[in-house]
Amino acid sequence: MAPRGVPSREPLVCIVAGGGDVDALGPALTALDPPLSDAAVVLVRLRQPTPVSAAVVHAVVDQLRHRGCDPVVVGSSISSYDRDRGHRSVSELARQAGLGGRTPAGAAYDVVDLGADLVGAPVPGTSVLSGRLVSRCWVESPTRVVVGRAVTDLTEGYAACLRTLLGAAPEVAGADPADVGADLLTHLPPTLAVVDALAASVGPDGGRLPQPLDSRALVVATDLLAADSATAALLGLDRSAAPLFERALLAVGPPTGRTEGRLASLDGAHAAHPLARAAAGSVAAEPRLARVLSAATGGPDDAAEPGDPVLTTLRDLLTPLVVAADDPAGHLPLTAVLGAVGAARLGALGWSTTFDKDTVDRREVPLGFDPAAYPVDRYDGLPAFFAPFDALVEELPENADGMRWRLVDGATVFEVARDVRADFDQWVARVDVAAGISLMADYLGGRRVTVSSTARGGTTRTRQAERNLYLPQPNYLATWGGEPIDVCKIELVERSTDTHRLTWRTVSSPNGSADYDDGSLTFSRTPGGTRVVVRGRQLFALPDSWSGVDLASVPELRNPLLEEAYRRFFTTTFDNLEACFEGREFRIGRPPMDPAEPLLTRALDLVLGAVSDWAVDQRASASQAESAGGTRDSGTELDAHGFRHVRGPR
């Protein structure tokens, strides 16, 4: 920030026009001077019950036409949020929002469903959108505009343009929306971002439970993150309270220009208590539960199709708890209920991770880093980097399971091996060493991209980058809140006549689950077939609940646990490799939830049960209080479906 009185040299990227109306848009565009020309698409928030103001959209259309854009289309797409709340049509949502195809000034525009005409995403292989579809209109329009609305949100803190940007692509099953938003912003960014804060909707969940303020502000920016950052300030929130913003910030970095205008919190702005938001975020970590929580807050929306009876009952019970969740006392019931749901979710996840791995959802992720940031010699130097650990394990004796290991700087350095009665040439033709990590035990998903290849002296070298997600290791740590292992790696694949080897080194761990996960996988020709050897250096983070446990001080406990964990993992890994060779299925997990599928009754029942239990406890407490005061108990009970039962006289 420039000293007071000294003009900033940073370019102007965002203007917060306060105290006015849509007439402020024209001067803001003149000051920002974005490149607006040719065909334009305006992606707008149509989410009920808080769509963007038609007046703001019409002002944007008028300004685009005035600046030479032709044609101009306005659109969005139907998401699971809309379907869960009983909406099926973009045109109907646009009609409800007052978008009829012509502005009051007479400018015509078409209302389009951006999800109806799709094209392959023009993104690199590192993106979570690689191989996916996105809106053709969004890709091919020279001018792209996003128009969001300033609203608070129970699970996301707030929503503005980033949330609206997600409408440019169909939802990706198994992917975090924050990853999709970050990749859209990186590879298919808007030309202009506008936030309708003329009547910001505040409160515990302003997006679903409207509490409009006469805020009379408009945010206009050529940098979408600057627009969302300014919106967070207006709502009195940390901009990184929104997971979408936090992830995008990591992907593209903070806005580089300056913002003009008042960024103080709007009078009357308030949001859910932080503890309630944290509890809601824990529940929303499970996509099915996130959809239930979203659909059961507020409503029913105008013109929506009738909802599921169980969802209707849940809405009647849950919404009053959300309404009260914006003060130090009022948030306690909602926090308690969501805390119970979150605990049940973690318990179910712990069981699945340990005993029923086929019910764990697989994951889709971006690569998470730029492989070009590492020069060729970093890839080619991986064997030399790992050579000291190779030399170390070769000198170690084997334990009863044939494993060699010792601790080095707190990390486990190890070797495990298996001889396979399979012809080497046939083995390497069916089992690609380059894909070796994804063939290992407990693999949930990831992404692998080739960087470059060379050949010399009968050996080919392929440099690649990879991100891998595994179940928590050991698996039982999931019950204690252990995170999946999530690591980004640079790798070198070496193939010669008698040896195929993959060597890798961890460069980052997006969730902090690993300090080290380095190693090698080698296939070697032997007289009897093929020898498979895995060597590694691993140091994984323990869950917070284990922060006071120092296993290093009790080796008589640590060593058997460690050896058993490695025995299980690599027995399964070698079995997976043999299954791959034989053409048998071996992957754990199930395909992730399709965003187009309906809400699951099981997920509804889990949340409904927690809310109902809380309601029963409250009634029991009230009855005890009345009895203590001499008032007769009414004998009413609330069942799991929200119906009240009254006991008759005996």
N, C-alpha and C positions, 0 to 999 in steps of 0.2 A: 504494500500500500504506500502511495506517495505521501510525503509530509504534507501537512495542512497548508493549503495555499499554492502547492506546486502541482501542476497538471500531471496526471498519470500518463505514461507513454504506452501503457497497455492498450490494445485495441478494444473498442466498445463492443461487447457481445450480448449484453442483456440490459433491458430497461424495465423497471418496475414503475408503471404509471399509476399513481394513486389518486383517489379523490375525483375520478372522472368516469367515463363510460367508454363505449366502443370507439368514440371519436378519437381516442388517444392512439389507436392503432396506426393511423396514417403517419403522424409525426414520428412515431417510434420506428416504423419501417424506413422512413427517410433518413433517420439518424443511423440506423444499422446498415442500411443499403445492402441487403442480401441479394444474391443473383437469382432473380425471379424471371422466368421466361418460358415460352412454349407451353407444352401440356403440363398441367399441375394436378396433383392428387392431394386432398386434404383428409387426413386420417383423424377422426374425431372420437371422443368418448361418448358412447351411446348407452353406457351402463345405467340401467335403472336401479334405484330411483333418483340418481344424480347425474343425468347426462349434461353435457356442455350446453351452455346457453345458445339458442338459435341466433340471438342477436350477435354474439361473438363470431359464430361460424359465418353468418351472412356478411359481416364486416370483413372477414378474411377473404371471402370469395370476391367481394367488391374490389378490394385492394389488389388482389391477384389479377383480376380482369383489367383494372386500371393500369397495371404495370405490364400488360401485354401477354399474360398467360391465357392460352386458349387451346383446347377446352379445359374446363375446370370440373373435376369430379369430387364428390364428397362421399366418404364411405367408412366402413369398419368391417368387422367380421364377427360371426357368432362364436362365442367361446363356451367352455363348460360352465362358467359363471352364469352366462345368459340362459343356457339350457336348464341348469339346475333351478333357476328362478322362474322358469316357465316361458321363456322367450325363444322363438325359433327363426325370426326373420329380421334382417337388417333393415329392410324397407319399413317394417312396422315400428321398429325401434326409432328409426329416423322420423317417422310420422309423429310418434309420441313426443319426440324432442322438438317438433315444430319445423323440421327440415323438409320442405315440400318441393324443392327443385327450382325455386326462384327467390331472389332476395327482394326486400322491399324496394330497392332501387331499380329492380328490373333485370338484374343479371341472372342468367339461367345457369344451372348446374345439374349434373346427373347424380343421383344417389346410387351407389354401387356396393355390392357385397364383395369385399376384397378377398374373401375366401372362396369365391366361385370360380375364378380363373387363376390358376397357379402355374408356376414355372420353377425349374430347378434353381436352387439358391446359388447365385454367383459368388461363392465364398471359397476360401482355401480349405484344404483338408483338415486344418487345425480347428475349424469351427464346429460347434455342436450342430450347426445347420448344414454341414457338408452332407450331400446326398439327400437333402430334404427339399420341400417345396415352400415357396413364398409367393406373395401376391405378384402377379405379372404387372399389374398397374403400378405397384409401388416400385418395382425394379426398373420399369421402362420410362417412368415419368421424369423429365429433367428437373422438375420442381416438386419437392416433397415437403408437406407441411403437417405437423402434428398439433392438434388442439386438444389439450387436456383441461381438467377442472381441478381446482384446489380443494381437496377433501382430506380429512383425517381417515385413518384406517386402523382397525383393531389389531390386525396381524402385521401390517406393513408400516405402521406409523403414519404414513400419508401416501397419497397417490397424486401424480400430476402427469407429465408427458411420457415418462418411461413406461408406466403402466399402459398408457394408450398405445405406445409404439408396438407393443406385443401384438396388436391387431394386424400387423403387416405380414404375419406368418401364422400358419396353423400351429396349435400347441404340439410340442414334441413329447411323445410319451417317454417317461423316464428321465426327462431333463428338468433341471431347475429353471423356472421361468427367468430367474436372474441371469443365468447363462445365456438364454435365448435373447433377452433384452440387451445384454452386453455385446453379443455378436451382431445383432441388428444395428446397434449404434456404431459399432466398429466398421462394418462392411456395407451397410445400407442406411447411412444416417440421413436425417431430415435436413432440408435446407433452412427451415424455419420452425421454431417451436413457440407456441402461444399457450398460456395458461389463463383460463377464465377464473379470475378471483373476484369477479363483480359481486358474487354472493357465495363466498367460500363456505363450505359445509363443514362444521366442526363438531366436537363432542367425542365420545368414546369410539364411535365408528361412523363418522360423518358421511362416508360413501354409501352406507346402507341404511343409516338412521339420520336423515337430513336434519341439520340444525343450521340453516343458512344465516350468515351475517350480512349486513349491508356494508360489505367491505370495499366495494367500488374500486377494485384494483385490477390491473391487467399486466401480465408478465409477457414480454416479447423478447425472443432471443434467437441468435444464430447458432448458439451452442445449447443443446438440449440439457446438458448437465447444469449449466448456469441457470436455466429456467427452473429446473427442479430444485436446485439449491436455494434460489430466491423464494420459491414457494414454501419450502420447509421453514425458512426464516419467518415468513408471514404467518405461518401456522404455529410458530413458537416451538419448533422441533429441531433436533439435530438432523441435518440432511442425511446422515448415514443411519438414521433410524429405519429407513426403508432398505431392505435387503437388495432390492433392485438397484438402488443408487450405489450402495456399498460395492456391489460386484462390478458395476459399470465403471466406477472410479478406479478399481484395480486394473480394468481392461484398457481404458483410454487415458487415464490420468485426470487430474483436476482441470477445470476450465482455465484457460490461459489468459483470457481477457478480463475486462472490468465490467462491473454492473453499476448502473446508475439508478437512483431512486431510493426510496425509504425501505429499509429491510427490517424494521422493527416489527415485533409481533402485533398482529391485528388486535384491536380492542375486542375482547370477548373470545379470543381464540383459546381453545382448550382441547385436550385429547384424553385418551384412556390413560389411567395410571400406569406407570412403567411396569409394575409387577403384573398387572393384568395383561399388558402387551407381551411380556415375557412368557407368561403362561399360555397365551394364545399362540405365540410363535412356536412353543414346544409342541402343541397339538398340530399346528399347520405343517410341521416337518413331515408328517405323513400325508401325502396328497389326497387320499380319500377323506381323511378327517378334515383337511383344509377346506374341501368342497362342502362338507356337511356344515361346518362352522359358518361359512360364507352364505350358504343358502338358507340357514336357519336364523339369521340375524336380520330383523326387520321384515317388511313385506306383510302380506302379499303385494307385489307390484301391480300397478295399473295395467290392464289388458293382458296379464299373464295367464297362462293356462293353469287350471287347478292343480295344486300340488299334491304330493303323496300325503295321505292322512297322518302317517308317523312324522313326516317332516313338519306338517302343520302343527301337530301337538308339540313337537320340540321347539318350534318357533315361538309358540305362546309361552313356553316356560323359559327359554333362553333369552329372548329379547329384553324382558325387564331387567335381567341381570346385567346385560351389556349397557343398557341405558344408565344404570347407576354406577358404572365403573370408571368415573372420571374424578373421584376424590379419594382422600386417604382412607376413608371408612367404607364408602360405597363399593369399592372394587373388590372387597374381601370375598363376598359370595361368588362372584364370577371367577376370581383367582383360585378359590378353593375347588370349584367345579372343574375348571380347565386343568388345574393341577392334578386332579384325580384321573381325568382322561389322559393327560400326558404320562402319568405313572403307569396306567394300564397299557398305553402304547409301548412304552419302554419294556414293560414286562412281556408283552406279546413278541416284541422284536427280539428280546433276549432268548425266549423259548425257540423262536424260529431259527435264530442264528446257531443255536446249539443243537437242536433236536429235529428241526424240520426245514432244512435249508431250501427246499424247493418252493417254499412259500415266501421267500425274500425277493423283493423286486430287484430286477436288474436295472442298471443305470446308464444314462447317456450323458457324456460330458465333453466339453471342448478340451483341446490339448492342454491349455492352461499356461502356456509360455511360448515364446518365439524361438523355434529351433535355430533360426539364422543368427540369433544373438551369440551362438557358440561357434567359434571358428573350426575349420576342418581338423586342425591339430588337436583340439580338445576331444573330438570323437576318436581320431586315430590313436590318441595317447591313452585310451581307456585300458588296454591290456597292461601297459607299463604302470598305470595307476594302481591296478589291482594285483600286480606281480608280488608285492610284499605279503599280501594276504594269502596268495597261492603258496608261497614258500613257507609261510607259517603253518598252514593246515597240513601240508605234506609231511611235516615233522611230527605231527600229533598222532597218538595212538587212537585206535577206534574203540568206541564203547560197544556194549552188547548188541546194539542195533546197527553197528557199522558206521556210526556217525563220528566224525572228528570235530572237536570244538574247543574253544576257550574264549575268555573275555578279553577284549582289548579296548581300553578307554570306555568301559561300560557297555560296549557293543559286543554282540555275539558273532564271532568269526567261525565259520563252520564249513564242512563238506559232507554231503550225502551222495550216494551213488547206487546205481542198479545196473546189472548186466541183463540185457534183453536178447532173447533168442530170435532176433529178426535181422535179416540181411541188411547191412548198412545202407546200400544204395536204395533198397526198397523203403527203408525207414525214413531217410531224409527226403525221399520223394513224397511221402505222405505226411510227415511231421516236419513242418517248417520251423527251423530253429529261430527264425526272426520273429515268429509269433509265440515263442516259448513261454513268455510271461503270462499271456492270456490263456494258456493251457494249464496253468497251475491251479492248485486247490483254492476254493473259496473266491474265485474271480467273479466280481459283480459287473464289471464293464470298464470301458476306457477308450482310448483313441491312440492310434499309431500312424505316423506319417514318415515316408521316406524322404531323406534330405539329399543324398547323392550316392553314387556308386562308382567304383574304380576296379580295375583288374590288373594284376601284375604277377608274373612268375607263377602262374597256376593257382593263384589265390584271388578271390573276389572279395572286395570290402564294400559293405553297404552301411551307410550312416543313417540312423533313424532316431526319431524322438517318440516318446511314448508317455502316456499317463495311465495308471492302473488304479483300480479300486478293488479292495478285498474286504471280506468280512473282518471284524476285529480279531486280532491275534493276541493270545489264544481266544477262541470263540466265547468262552464263558465271561470274558470281560464285557460283552454286550449287556449282560444283566446289570452290570455296575455303571452303565452309561458309556462304555468304551466306543470310540468313534471307528468307523470303517478306516482301513489303511488307504490313504489317498496320496500317491506319490507321482511326481513328474521326473522323467529320466532322459538322459542322452545315452545312445547305445551304438555299438559297433557289431556288425555281423560279419564274420569271417568264414568263408567256405573254401575248402581245399578238397583234394581227392579222398583223404582219409579222416578229415575232421571238419565239423561244423561247430562254430562257437558264437554265442551271443554274450557280450559283456556290457554291463550297464552301470550307470552311476546316478544317484538321486541328485537332482538340482533344486528341488523344492517339494514341500508338502503343503498343499492348499489348506488343509484343515489342521496342520500341526501334528499329525498322527505319527510322523516318523522323523527322527534325526538322521538315520542312515537306513538305506535299503539298497545296497550296492551288491553286485555279484556277477556270476557267469553261469551259463548253461552250455554244456559241451556234449556233443555226440561224436564218439570215436569208433572207428572200425576195429573190431577184434576178431580173432580166429573163430570165436563162437557166435558172432553177431555184432551187437552194438553195445557200447558202454555209455551210459547216461550219467553225467556228473553235474551236480549243482553246488556251487560255492557261493558264499555270501558274507556280508557284514551288515548286521541289522541291529537297530536300536529303535524300538517303538515306544511311543508315549503311553503312560498309564492313565486311566481315567482320573478325573479330579477326586473321585471318592476313594482312590487309592493313594492320595498324595502323602499320607502319613505312613505308608507301608514301605519299609526299606528291606527288600528281599535280599539285597547284597549282603546284609549283615547276618543272614541265616542261610548259608549255602546248602545246608542239609535239607532245607525246604525248597530253595530256589532251583537247585540243580535237577532234582527229579521232575519238577514241574516243567522246566525248560526242555529237558530231553523228551518228555512225553509229548509236549506241544509240537516239537519239531518232528518227532516220529509220526504223529498223526498227519501233520501237514504234508510231509514229503512222501509218505506212503500213498496218500491220495493223489499227490502230484504225479508220481510215477505211474499210478494206475490210470490217471487221465491221459498221459502220453501214450500208453499202450492202447487205450480205448480209441484215441485219435488215429493211431496206426491201423487199428482194426475197423475203423468206421463206425464205432459205437458212440452214442450220446453220453456226455459226461458233465456238461455244465450244470452248475447249481442255479437255483433261482427260477423265477417265472417272468414272462414278459411284463413290462410295467403296465400300469393301468392306462387304457385307452381313454383320452380325454372326452371322447364322444360317447362312452358308455354311461348308463344312468348311475345315479347315486346308489351305493350298495346298502341294503338293509342292515347288514352287519355293522357298518360304520355308523349308520344312523342310530342303531340300538345302543352302541357303546356310549355315544354322547348323551342320548336320551336317558339311559340308565343312570349316568352320573348326575344329570340334572334332577331326575326324579328322586334319587336317593337323597340329594340335598334338600329337596322340597319336603320329603317325608321327615327328615331330621328336623327341619324348621318347624313343621307342624307339631311334631312330638315335643319339641322344646316349648312351643307356645301352649300346648295342652297341659304340660307339667306346670307351667307358670300359672295357667288359669286354675288348675286343680289346687295349687298351693294357695291361691287367692280365694278359693271357695267356689270357683266356677266349674260347672260340670263339663267334662270332656265331650266334644261333639261326636267323637268316634269316626271321623272321616279319615280315609286313607287315599293315597295317590298310587295307582298301579304303574307298571312299566310303560304303559301307553298314554299316561297322562290323565286317565279317567279317575274321578273321585268316587270312592265307595263309602257309603254311610251304613254303619252297623245299627240295626234296629234294636228296640228294647228287648231285654231278656226276661 
